[in-house]
Amino acid sequence: MARRFVISGRVQGVGFRAFAEREARQIGVTGWVRNLDDGRVEVQANGSETQLDQFEGMLRQGPRWSDVRGVETLEIAVFAAASFSVRRG
């Protein structure tokens, strides 16, 4: 299965993308993360329900210097991704 997450709060300039990439690789999900122009962070990830639930929990926590205020979650179609990466823009 796959999910799209949009994270709001203080999530840019605090290492959120690197955090998401590290956690995704540890959990075993594939996909990508990128900053949005409006200050939020978007993540799309493939994995099992258990993996995605665990990953969402980590996204809701965020890295040390972040302040996650909200996470919008949407089930999406599985997409091709061999690993997890940080996208620029």
PELIN-V9347 format. One record per residue. N is the residue number from 1. RES is the residue in three letters. OMEGA is omega in radians with two decimals (none if undefined). NEAR is the number of other ideal C-beta (glycine too) atoms within 10 Angstrom. Layout:
n = [N | N]
res = [RES | RES]
omega = [OMEGA | OMEGA]
near = [NEAR | NEAR]
This chain:
n = [1 | 2 | 3 | 4 | 5 | 6 | 7 | 8 | 9 | 10 | 11 | 12 | 13 | 14 | 15 | 16 | 17 | 18 | 19 | 20 | 21 | 22 | 23 | 24 | 25 | 26 | 27 | 28 | 29 | 30 | 31 | 32 | 33 | 34 | 35 | 36 | 37 | 38 | 39 | 40 | 41 | 42 | 43 | 44 | 45 | 46 | 47 | 48 | 49 | 50 | 51 | 52 | 53 | 54 | 55 | 56 | 57 | 58 | 59 | 60 | 61 | 62 | 63 | 64 | 65 | 66 | 67 | 68 | 69 | 70 | 71 | 72 | 73 | 74 | 75 | 76 | 77 | 78 | 79 | 80 | 81 | 82 | 83 | 84 | 85 | 86 | 87 | 88 | 89]
res = [MET | ALA | ARG | ARG | PHE | VAL | ILE | SER | GLY | ARG | VAL | GLN | GLY | VAL | GLY | PHE | ARG | ALA | PHE | ALA | GLU | ARG | GLU | ALA | ARG | GLN | ILE | GLY | VAL | THR | GLY | TRP | VAL | ARG | ASN | LEU | ASP | ASP | GLY | ARG | VAL | GLU | VAL | GLN | ALA | ASN | GLY | SER | GLU | THR | GLN | LEU | ASP | GLN | PHE | GLU | GLY | MET | LEU | ARG | GLN | GLY | PRO | ARG | TRP | SER | ASP | VAL | ARG | GLY | VAL | GLU | THR | LEU | GLU | ILE | ALA | VAL | PHE | ALA | ALA | ALA | SER | PHE | SER | VAL | ARG | ARG | GLY]
omega = [-3.11 | 3.11 | 3.01 | 3.10 | 3.00 | -3.02 | 3.14 | -3.08 | 3.05 | -3.02 | 3.04 | -3.13 | -3.11 | 3.13 | -3.07 | -3.12 | 3.11 | 3.09 | -3.12 | 3.14 | -3.14 | -3.13 | 3.13 | -3.12 | 3.11 | -3.11 | 3.11 | 3.07 | 3.08 | 3.11 | -3.09 | 3.11 | 3.08 | 3.01 | 3.02 | -3.10 | -3.10 | 3.09 | 3.10 | 3.09 | 3.10 | 3.10 | 2.96 | -3.03 | 3.03 | 3.05 | 3.06 | 3.11 | 3.13 | 3.13 | -3.11 | 3.07 | 3.13 | 3.14 | 3.11 | 3.09 | 3.12 | 3.11 | 3.12 | 3.09 | -3.13 | 3.10 | -3.03 | -3.02 | 3.14 | 3.02 | -3.10 | -3.13 | -3.14 | 3.06 | 3.04 | -3.10 | -3.14 | 3.03 | 3.14 | 3.08 | 3.07 | -3.10 | -3.11 | 3.07 | -3.10 | -3.12 | 3.08 | -3.05 | 3.03 | 3.08 | 3.07 | 3.09 | none]
near = [13 | 18 | 21 | 15 | 22 | 18 | 25 | 16 | 17 | 14 | 28 | 16 | 10 | 17 | 15 | 24 | 21 | 12 | 21 | 28 | 18 | 14 | 20 | 25 | 13 | 12 | 19 | 13 | 24 | 20 | 26 | 19 | 24 | 15 | 18 | 14 | 6 | 8 | 12 | 19 | 25 | 15 | 25 | 21 | 26 | 21 | 21 | 12 | 9 | 9 | 17 | 21 | 12 | 17 | 24 | 17 | 12 | 16 | 26 | 13 | 12 | 23 | 17 | 8 | 12 | 20 | 10 | 17 | 12 | 11 | 19 | 11 | 15 | 10 | 9 | 14 | 7 | 11 | 13 | 6 | 15 | 6 | 11 | 25 | 15 | 12 | 12 | 6 | 6]
